[in-house]
Amino acid sequence: MQLRKVTAASAAVLALALSATACGSDKEDGGSGDGKKITIGIKIDQPGIGLKTPDGKYTGFDVDVATYVAKELGYDAKDIVFKETKSADRETAIERGDVKFIAASYSINDERLKKVDFAGPYLLAHQDILVRADDTSIKSPADLNNKKLCSVAGSTSAQNIKDKLAPKADLQTYGGYSECLTGLENKVIDALTTDDSILAGYASQQNFQGKFKLAGFKMTNENYGIGLKKGDADLKKKINDALTKMVSDGSWDKAVKDNFGPANYKNEPAPKIGNIVK
């Protein structure tokens, strides 16, 4: 008899827990602005852009932009659930509804526009190179011929230079940007290439400040946009309105200075909404 009572009580507790879990799953509404949670895709391993720190906090320009936009949509910072979205997974995460939108150094291009929509752009970046602060030997992309150029596995940036600008560049493949920076610091390599915003973020880290400089070559145009589900015109307009406000009230300039300032990043002015620079 006693056993039956305990079992019944346990069943009641279990049912209550399942009910609470089900209710909890509804809290991530994505973007209705009714005070519930919103899930936003970001990078978590790019200093200055999107970085998850050891204490579990999120920092970076994209994080600041995403937080501002979410606030304009009706969400406090505590209501934001940041979710890592790697480059190869971004379209899938949007299509599946894993995130409401993505701010993750996400360049707008024709191929991606077939699958998702973009608000923005909110930053115009360029492919550039990072060199040691005392290096005066690389004055143009052509000077990378016979230089050791760091290529991160899976990136096409270094190959673009070798194919189009410096065919004799000596590509060195590393596992990540941090390894490239260490190699650059130790003079094992001569230059590192990717988007200038990403390079500025790494160079702004406290342990690297003053050691590197951007060349300012502007080899490509990368229009960073906020990716969202295709056809969601209402959300796209709300995000564009938020980005416009972020620029007009000075928050955009502050975010640039806070995240890229130590690297002396000569950023482009805030782009106009819908102005895709080719």
Long-range contacts (C-beta under 8 A, 24 or more apart in sequence): 28-81, 30-97, 30-99, 30-100, 31-73, 31-100, 31-101, 31-235, 31-238, 32-74, 33-73, 33-74, 33-75, 34-74, 35-74, 35-75, 35-79, 36-79, 37-75, 37-79, 37-80, 37-81, 38-70, 38-73, 38-75, 38-79, 38-80, 38-81, 38-100, 39-80, 39-81, 39-82, 39-83, 39-98, 39-99, 39-100, 40-66, 40-70, 40-80, 40-81, 40-82, 40-83, 40-99, 40-100, 40-101, 40-102, 40-103, 41-82, 41-83, 41-84, 41-85, 41-90, 41-93, 41-94, 41-98, 41-99, 41-101, 41-102, 41-103, 41-104, 41-227, 42-66, 42-82, 42-83, 42-84, 42-85, 42-102, 42-103, 42-104, 43-84, 43-85, 43-86, 43-104, 43-105, 44-82, 44-84, 45-176, 46-105, 46-177, 46-198, 46-201, 46-202, 47-201, 47-202, 47-204, 47-205, 48-197, 48-198, 48-200, 48-201, 48-202, 48-204, 48-259, 48-260, 48-263, 49-104, 49-105, 49-197, 49-198, 49-201, 49-259, 50-103, 50-104, 50-105, 51-201, 52-82, 52-84, 58-82, 59-259, 60-201, 60-259, 61-123, 61-197, 61-201, 61-255, 61-256, 61-259, 61-260, 62-103, 62-104, 62-105, 62-224, 63-103, 64-251, 64-255, 64-258, 64-259, 65-103, 65-122, 65-226, 65-243, 65-246, 65-252, 65-255, 66-101, 66-103, 66-226, 68-242, 68-246, 68-251, 68-255, 69-101, 69-103, 69-226, 69-239, 69-242, 69-243, 69-246, 71-242, 72-238, 72-241, 72-242, 72-245, 73-238, 73-239, 73-242, 90-116, 90-227, 91-115, 91-116, 91-227, 94-227, 94-228, 94-229, 95-229, 97-229, 100-228, 100-235, 101-226, 101-227, 101-228, 101-235, 101-239, 102-226, 102-227, 102-228, 103-224, 103-226, 104-227, 105-195, 105-197, 105-198, 105-224, 106-224, 106-225, 106-226, 106-227, 107-195, 107-222, 107-223, 107-224, 107-225, 108-223, 108-224, 108-225, 108-276, 112-227, 115-230, 116-227, 116-228, 116-229, 116-230, 117-227, 117-228, 117-229, 117-230, 117-231, 117-232, 117-236, 118-225, 118-226, 118-227, 118-228, 118-236, 119-225, 119-226, 119-228, 119-235, 119-236, 119-239, 119-240, 119-243, 119-273, 120-223, 120-224, 120-225, 120-226, 120-239, 120-240, 120-243, 120-271, 120-273, 121-223, 121-224, 121-225, 121-271, 121-273, 121-275, 121-276, 122-224, 122-225, 122-226, 122-243, 122-246, 122-252, 122-270, 122-271, 123-197, 123-223, 123-224, 123-267, 123-268, 123-270, 123-271, 124-221, 124-222, 124-223, 124-224, 124-268, 124-271, 124-277, 125-195, 125-196, 125-197, 125-198, 125-221, 125-222, 125-223, 125-224, 125-268, 126-195, 126-196, 126-217, 126-218, 126-219, 126-220, 126-221, 126-222, 126-268, 127-157, 127-160, 127-193, 127-194, 127-195, 127-196, 127-217, 127-218, 127-219, 127-220, 127-222, 128-193, 128-194, 128-195, 128-196, 128-199, 128-214, 128-215, 128-216, 128-217, 128-218, 128-219, 129-161, 129-191, 129-192, 129-193, 129-199, 129-214, 129-215, 129-217, 130-181, 130-184, 130-191, 130-192, 130-193, 130-199, 130-202, 130-203, 130-212, 130-213, 130-214, 130-215, 131-184, 131-190, 131-191, 131-212, 131-213, 131-215, 132-184, 132-185, 132-187, 132-211, 132-212, 132-213, 133-210, 133-211, 133-212, 133-213, 135-190, 135-213, 138-190, 138-191, 138-215, 140-217, 141-165, 141-166, 141-217, 141-219, 142-166, 144-169, 144-190, 144-191, 145-169, 146-170, 147-190, 147-191, 148-172, 148-188, 148-189, 148-190, 148-191, 149-189, 149-190, 149-191, 149-192, 149-193, 150-174, 150-180, 150-183, 150-184, 150-189, 150-191, 150-192, 150-193, 151-193, 152-176, 152-177, 152-180, 152-194, 155-194, 157-193, 157-194, 157-195, 158-193, 160-219, 160-220, 161-193, 161-219, 165-219, 177-202, 178-202, 181-208, 181-212, 184-212, 185-211, 185-212, 191-215, 195-222, 196-265, 197-222, 197-224, 197-260, 197-265, 197-267, 199-263, 200-260, 200-263, 200-265, 201-259, 201-260, 201-263, 203-262, 203-263, 204-259, 204-260, 204-261, 204-262, 204-263, 204-265, 209-262, 209-263, 212-263, 213-263, 213-264, 214-263, 214-264, 214-265, 214-266, 216-266, 221-277, 221-278, 223-271, 223-276, 223-277, 240-273, 240-274, 243-273, 244-273
